[in-house]
């Protein structure tokens, strides 16, 4: 919304009504039939660009990181990876049909708002630092007994964790037999082996090496092996193989065509 319009609105409209009015005006500004956000159900003429234009993302072709043209919903603020997560939960799992005890690590606000309203989902959010969660928790030492959860969602967290193997093992331990988890990470399309160097500890060094000051690695094709090493069965879902379900050839939900969903299952 134009800054001049915002300034005028502040002088004539009570502040408590501004967020609602701003959202309504943005829906008018961005209204169109080209795209649709599945999280807020807005019809849009475009999604907005989002992400950092760092060379490491381009050189290593990192999916789930870097600058993308159609990434951000201008109405609810959801990202392409959040929309893919929600659509996968809705279309490819029974999360909303059968009772589930669900752990959601570092929850995405838009997805969390939907999940907490579902009567069949016994919903628990957790994070090591955020105040807007139910439990403060380190995922390398999950404070719940074995076989606690039917499902776990953990998106774009493992790249922050030094001992990611311990975290993945904790997910395996706390899942019930037959349970599943969605574990998304930024992933390079050019590297065969995950790149990590724990001697890089400065903000600038990590930004240049990994694309973000608090990242400690860039995952690669061997990510599957890391998940399988913990005991998981790994399924990699490519939504472009089911375009009819995930937005058609026109990609109306604004998904990243190169992003896959990493679903892991605990067989026993």
N, C-alpha and C positions, 0 to 999 in steps of 0.2 A: 504494500500500500504506500502511496506517495507520502513523503514526510510532511508536506504542507497540509495535506488532508488530515493526517494524524493530529497535527498541532491544532487545527481548527476544531476537530472533534473533542479534544480535551477541554476546550474552553466552553463548549455548549452542552456537553453530555456528561452526566455523572460517571465517575470513574468505574463504578461497579458494572456499568452496562457496556463499557468499551470493548472488552474481550468478545462478547457475543456479537456486537455490531461489526467488529473488525473481521470476525470469522464469516459473517454473512456477506460482507463486502468482498472478501477474498473469493468466496464461492462464485460471486458474480463476475469478478475480474478474470478468474481462471476457468470459468465454465466452458465446456465444450463436449464433443462426442467422441473425440479420438481416444481418450484414456478413461479409466475408472480406478479409483482406489478401493480395494476390497476391505480396508480397515475402517474407513469413514464413509464409504459408499458415495463419495463425491464424483461427479462427472467432470472431466477436465479436458482442456485443450492441450495441456502439456504437464509433464512433471518437470522439476527444476534440477539443474546441475548440482552436484555435491561431491566433495572429496578434495584431497590435497594433490597438487600437481608436482609431486616429487619424482625425480628421475628413477629412483629404485623401483617404483611401481611400473613404470614403462619398460625398463630394461628387463625386469623379471616377469613381466606380464602377470601381475598379482590380481587375482579375481577376489572381489570382496574388499578391495582397498583401492586407493587412488581416485582420480577424478572420473566421474561418470555423468553423462549428459542428462539422462532421464532417471534420476535416483530419488529425489525428495518430493514428497507430496506437499504442495503449497497450502493445503488445508489442515491436515492433521500432523504433518511433520514426519510421517513414516518414511523409512528408507526402502530401497528395492529389496534388500535382504530380509527385512521384516515382513514385507508383503509376501515374499516367497515362503517364509516360515509359516505364516498364517494359512496360506492357501494349501500348503502341504499338510498341515495339521487337519484342516477341514476336509480335504479331498482324499488323502492317502492314509489316514489313521482313524481309529475308532475312539479318539479322545473324547468327542462330544456325545458318543452313543453309549459307552459303557463306563461305569464308575472307575475312576483312576485317582491314585495318589500321585500328584505331579510336583516335582521340584523344578523351579525355574530360577536359574542362576543369572544374576545381572539382568533382570527382566527388562525387555523393551516396553516402554510405557503403553504404547497403543495396543500391543498384543496382550499385555498384562490386564489392561482394562476389560478386554473381552473375556479372557480366561477366568478372571475372578467372579464373573457373573454366571458361569456355567454350573448348573446344579450337580452335574455328574462328576465335576472335577474338584477333588479335595486339594486345594491349591496352596502351595507354599513358595514364597519368594525368598531369595538369599543373596547376600553380597558381602564382601569383606569390608567395604568402606561406606557404601550408600546408606543413608538413613531411611530411605523410602522402601524398605523391605521388611519382611516379618522376622528374619533371623540373620544376625551377623555371623558369617561363616567363612572359613578358609577351605577351599575345595580340595586342598591336599590333606585335609584332616576333617572330614565331614562329621559333624556332631550328631549322627544318627546311626542306629544299629544296622547290621546286615539286613538285606532284603526289605528295605523300608519303602521303596517307591516303585510304582508301576511304570513311570516315565520320568525322564529328565530332559530339560532343554538348557543348553549352554552354548550360546552363540558369541563368537569373537571374544573369548576370554582366555583360552589356553595359550594364545600367543603372548599373553602377559605373564605366564607362570614359568618360573625357572624349572621346577620339577614337574613338567607336564605329565610325565609317566605316572607319578604318584597320584595326580589329580584324576587321570583316566582310570587308574586302578580303584580309586575311591568311588567313582561313578559305577564301576562294575560291582564293587562290594555292596553298595547300598541299593542297587536295583534288584527287584524280585526276579526269580527265574521266569523267563518269558517276557521280561520287561524290555523296554527300548529307550534309546536316548537319541536326540539330535544334537550333534556336536559340530557346529560350523566354525571355520577358521579362514583367515585370508590364505590363499593358496597360489603359489607360482605355477604357471603353465610351462615354464622353461627349465626349472630345476628338477633334477631327478632325486636329489637328497635335500632334506630340510636344512636350511642355513641358520646356524646359531653360533654365537661367539659371546660367551659370558664375560669375557674381558672387556667388552664394549659396555661402558657403564655411564657415559655422559649423555646428556640430552641430545646434543648435536650428533654424537656418534651413533646413537640408536636411531635417530631420525634418518640419517644417511644410509645406515645399514638395513634397517627394518621398516622404515616408513613412519614410525611414531616413537615418541620419547619413552613410552613405557612398554614397548614391544621388545621381546628378547629373541625372536626368531621369525623366519618366513617359512611356512610349511611348503612341502613339495609333494611329488608323486608318492613318496614313502609314508605319507600321513596314514594311509590305510594300514601299513605295517605297524605303526605305533598303536593304533586302535586294536588291531588283532592281537598284538602282544599281550594286552591286558585280558584277553579271553573273549573279546567280542566277535560276533559275526558282523561283517561290514557290508552294507548295501549302499551303493552310490547311485542316487536318483538324478537323472538329467531331465528336467522338466520340459525341455524342447522336444523330447520324444512323445510327449502327451500335450501338445499345444492346444488341442480342443478343450482340455480341462483347465489349462493354465493361461488362458487369455487369447487363444487363437493365433493365427499367423500374424495378426496385427499387433500382438503383444500388448493388449489393452491395459494390463496391470503394470506395465513398465518394469518388467523383471530383467535382470542381467542374464543374457542368453548363455553366458559361459559359466554361470554359477550352478553348482550341483548341491544336493542335500545329502549330507553324510548321516545316515541312519545306522545305529549300532544296536544289536540285539544280544541279550543274555540268554543263551540257550538253556543253561542249567545252573 
